[in-house]
């Protein structure tokens, strides 16, 4: 091994630090789904209005998406470990407050604050991985494990929520964060290095305001349109967000130290990776929504039973996320991405041929194929985005990756959810699932062709 390899290779301390970073990543993704099963008992005790119940569900993801770019860039300036630990402390306190919230209004506020705290944690964990693991092979393996934690959290959220609700009250789902955040606060200063760039200067507050004015209305508009009803408020929000986004981009071109370095988008692999994350997560979110409803409404399973049937697909994604970096050593990245996307497309086609009378097995098989392909897609695309940025801008690049994921999830529920629901109203539930699955297959095949092109 050369002297240079010795200098950049990660040792036991760095790998222990990775374990510390994967835990909050899994928790944060779990926090997006763990509340689903608690909503009935929560509604019975707090008696929220339909609008309040919707905001209890959506406030977390809404504010995570809005603050990711700001917090990612802030971490580059004030220190990623410092921001991570501050966010962990806030997340710990607010989780306890949410668990014992006496009213729907206070729970909505708590969920929103959890979203802001979560936005400090996600890009910080990924940026610390990107700048700690400088060896490309080790970095790929580390991001694969990070992606595995992310997917495991999403899948285990409903299962963990169901198990807790068997013995405890609805607020117990928020207390899952307490031991994880305590562990992070104790071990973080010992295992995680501090990383920041003092030359980036102060945060441009006008850019921060414009980014929030762009992202928050767009996410709100997407979610509002997905709910049905009057389209006017959602359309107005999208127009306002789009206008603020144009002004934001113009300002970034004028600044010497922008909030988002638009020069990163000049590299085709960077652009393609963000597009793949956005489109892939949109299709998966749309079909996951209908698959979960299918398991309950068509096959008659309980929410906990449905959640358990979704676990095999998550296991498949965890395995392929971890394996992807090793496979890349024997196969070019663009080729592995293309094949992985093609495998997921095959899974969507399997879902499209899932008639009512065949029950659970075909649907689970389709989901397993989808997630087998999604594991390498998530790990490799994220690695491409993080690797494209200079070390001092790792937080901003990580935030872009996470923002693509959040927008993809929101778009999937809004667009594919609306299309599937429209078909379902006229032709039944299964045709709605079939249409969404066929759209997903076509999109994934298109992404496979895009990914197969060399940079």
N, C-alpha and C positions, 0 to 999 in steps of 0.2 A: 504494500500500500504506500502511495506517495505521501510526502509531507503535506501537500495541499489537501489530500483526502482525509488525512488525520485531523487537520484543522477544522474541516467542515463537517466531519461525521459526528452524529449525535451519540451520546453515551447513555448510561443507565438513568442519570438524572433527567435528561430530556424526555426519555420514554416514560418515566414516572410522571413527569409534567404533562405529557400527552394524556395519560389516564385521567388526570385531574381535569383536563379541558374537555374530554369526551363526556364526562358525567353531566356537567351543566348543559351541554349541547343536547344530550338525550332528554334531559328534564324539560328544556325549553320547547322542544318539539312535542313532547308529551303534554305540556301545558296547553297546547293548541287543541288537543282532542280529549283530554281527560274529563272536561266538564260536560261532554255530551250526555253521558248517562246520568249525571247528577241533576240535570235540568228539571225533571219532573218533581223530585223532592224539594229542590230549591224553590220552584214555583209555588208549591203547596205551602211552604213556610213563609216566604217573603211576599207572596202575592203580587208579582210584578205585572205591569200591563204588557200586552204583546210587543209593543215597541221597546220597552225596557228589557224584556227577555232577549230580544234580538241583540240589543247593545251589550248585554252581559256576555253573549256568545262572541260578538264581533269586535268589541273594543280592544281586546288584546292584540289580535292580528292586525287590526287597523292601524294602531299606533306603532307596532313593531315595524311595519312597512314604511310608515312615515318618517321614522327617526333613524333608520339604518344608515343612510348616507352621512347624515350629520354626525352620528356617534362614531362611525368608522373613521371619519376624518379627524374628529376630536381625539380619538385614541392615538393617532399618528403624532399629535402635537403634545398632549399631556402625559402620554405613556399608556401603552396598551394594558399592562398589568394593573396599573393604578385604576384605569377606567373599569377594567374587569372586576376588581375587588370592590370598588364603589358600587357598581351595578349589582354585584352579588349581595352586598349588605342591604341595599334598598329592596332587592327582590325578596330577601328573607323577611324583612319587616312587613312589607306590603302583603306577602303571602299569608302571614298570620292575621293581619287585619281583614283580608278577604275571607279567610276561613270563619271569622266571627262577625262578619258584617251584619248589622241588625236590620238593614233595609236594602231594597233594590238599588236605590240611588247611590248609597255608599259602596255597594258591590260593583256598580258600573265604574265609579271613580277608581276603585282599587284595581279593577281589570285594566283600565287605561294606564294607570301608573306601572302595573306589571309589564305592559307592553313597552313603555319607554325604557324601563330597566332592562327588559329582554333585548332591546335594540343596542344597549351597551355591551351585552354579553356575546351575542352571536358573532359580530365581525371581530371582536377582540380575540375570541378563541381561535378563529381561523387565521387571523393575521399573526398571532403568536406562533402558530404551527408553521406558517409559511416562512417566517423569518428565523425560527429556531432550527428547523430542519433544512439546512442549506444544500445538502447532498440531494440531487434530484430523485434518486431511488428511494431514499429514506423519506423525503417529503411526500412522494407519491403514496408510500405505504401509510404514512401518518394521516394524510387526507382521506385515504380509503377507510381507515378506522374511524375518523371523524364522521364521514358520510354514513358509516354503519351505525354509529350512535344516533345520528339524526333520524335514520329510517326506523331503527328499533324503538325510539321514543314515540314516533307517530303511531306505530302499530300497537304498542303496549299501553298507550293512553287509555283507550276504552276498556281494555282488560283490567288495568290497575284501578280505574274508576269503578268498574263493576265489583271487583273484589272488596274495595274499601266500603262501598255502599251496602255490602252484605252485613257489615257489623257497625259502621259508624254513620255519622250524619253527613250531609252534602258538603260541608266545609272541610271535611277531612281530605278531599282531593287536592286542596291547596297546600296542605301541610307536607306533601311529598317533597316540596322544595326545601324544607327546613334542614334536614340532615345533609343534603347535597351542598347547599350553600355554606353551611358551617364547615364542612370538609374543605371546600374551596377556599374559604377565608383563612383556615389554619394552614393548609399546605401550599397555597398559592405563593406567599412570600418566600417560602423555602425552596420551591421547585421551579418557579417560573421566572425567567429573566425580565427585567424592565427594558422596554424598547420604545424609543420615540425619536423624533427628528426635531431638534431645536431650531433648525434653519427654515422650517416651514412657516414660521411667523404666526400671527394671530389668526383666529378663525374669522373669515369674512361673514359677518352677521347678515348682510343683505343676501348673500348666497344661501345661508341657512334658511332664512325666511322664505326665499323663493322656492327652495327645494321642498319645504313643507307645504307651501301654497300649491305646488304642483302635485306632489304625491298624495297628500291626504284627500283632496277632492276627487282625484282619479280613482283611488281605492274606494271611496264612499260611493262614487257614481257606479262603479262596477257592481258593488254589493247591492245597491239600491235597485239596479236594473235586474239583478238576479232574483230579487224578492218578488217581482211582478208588480202589478198595480200601475199607477201613473208613471210614465217614462220621463216626464218633464224634469223633475228634480234631479234625476240621475244624469240626464243629458246636459243640463246646465252645469252640474258639478264637473262633468268630463270636459266641457268647453272651458270652464274657468281653470281647471287643472292643466289642460293642454296649453292655454295661453301663458300661464305662469311658467310652464316648462320651457316654452320657446324663449321667454325672457331670461330664464335661468341659464340656458345653454349659451345665449349670446353673451351674458356676463362672464361665463367661464372662459370664453375665448379671449376676453379682454384682460383677464387677471394673470399676473405672473405666477401666482400661487393659488390656483383655483381649488374649489371644493372637490371637483371631479376633473381629472386630467384627461381631456378629450383626445389627447394624442394617443392614448392607449387603444382607441377604437380604430386607429389606422392599421393595426395588425389584424389580418383576417382571422387567424385562430382565436384571438380574443373576442372579436365580434361574433364569430360562429358559436363559440362556447356559451356566451350569454344568450344567444338566440335559442340554442338547443335547450339550455336550462329552462328558459321561459316557456317555450312551446311544449316541451316534454312534460313539465310539471302541470301545465294547463290541461293536457289530455288525461294525465293520470288522475288529477284531482276530480275532473268531471266523471270519469268512469268509476272511480273509487266511491263517489257519492252514490251513484246508481247501484253499484254492487252491494254496498252496505244496506241500502233500502231494499234491494232484491232479497237479500238474505232474511230480512225481517218481514217484509210485506208479502212476498211470494211464497217463500219456504216456511214462514211462520216461526222462525227462530227468535229467541229472546235477544235483547241487546248484548248481553254478556256472551251468549252462544255465538252470535254473529261476530263479535270481536275475536273470539277464539278461532273461528274459521279464517279470519284475516291474518292470523299469525304466520302461517306457512309462507305467504308471500313476503312478509317482512324478513323472515329467516333467509329466504332466497336472496333478498337484496343485501342483507348483511354479509352473506358469504361471498357474493360476487364483488361487493365494494372492497372487501379485504383482499380478494384474489386479483383484482384488476391490475395493481402495480406490478405484480410478479409476471402476469401475462404480457404486459407492455414491454418487458425485457426481451420477449421473443417475437413480438408483433408490433408494427408501427401503431402509434396512438390513433391516427385517423382511421386505420383499418379496424382496430378493435372497437372504436366508437361506432363505426358503420355497422359491424356485425351485431353489436349489442342493441342498437336501435332496431335492426331487423328482427332480432329475437323478440323484442317487446311488441313490434308490429304483429308478429305471429300470435302473440298472446291476445292482442285486441281482436284478431280474426276469430280465435277460439271463443272469446266472449260473445261475438256476434252470432255464433251458432249455439247459443245456450237456451233451448226451449224450456218452457215452464215445467214440463213433466220429468225432465232429467235431474232436477234438483240441484244440489250443492256442488257435486264433483266437477262438472265442466267449468263452472264459474271459478272455483278455486284454482283449477288447472290453468285457466287463462290468466288469472291474476299472478300466479307463480311465474309464468313465462314473462309477463310484463315486468315484474320486479327483478327477475333474473337479469334482464337487459338494462333495467334502470340503475342497478348498482354501479356498474362500470361507467355509465353515462354521468351520473352524479359525481363520482370520484374523479374521473378524468377531466370533465369539463371544469370542475372547481379548481383542480390543479393547474389547468391551463390559464384560468383567470388570475389566480394568485401569483403564478410564476411570471406572468407578463409584466407585472408592476415592479418598479424598483423597491428595495426593502423599506425605504422610508415612506412609501405610499401603500404598504401592504394592507393597512386598515381600510383605506378608501376602496381598493380593489376588492377586498373581501366583502365590503358592504354592497358593492355592485352585484357580486355573485348572489348574496342573500336577497337583495332587492328583486333580482330576476326571478328567484324562487317564489318570493311572496307575491309578486305580480302574476306569475304563472298560476299559482294556487287560486288567487282571486278571479282571474280570467276564466279558469276552467270551470269553477262553480257558476260563474255568471253566464258565460256564453254556452258551454256545453250543457250546463244544468238547464238553461232556458230552452235550448233546442230539444233536449230529451223530454222535458216536461210538456212542451207543446205537442210532441208526437204521442206522448203517453195519454194526454187528454182525449185524443181522437181515436187511438188504436190500442190502448192498453199499456201496461208497464213494460212488458218484455220488448215490444217494438221500440220503446224509448231507449232502453239499454242497448239494443242492437244498433240504432242510429249513432249513438254516442261512441260505441265501440268501433264502428266502421270509420267514423271521422278520425278517431285516434289512430287506427291502423294506417290510414292514408297520410296523416301528418307524420307519423314515425317513419314511414317509408321515404317521405320527402326529406326528413332530417338525415336519414341514413345515406341518401345520395349526396346531401350537402357535406356530411362529415367525411365521406369517402374521398372527397377531393383533397389533394395535398395542399398545404399552405403555400 
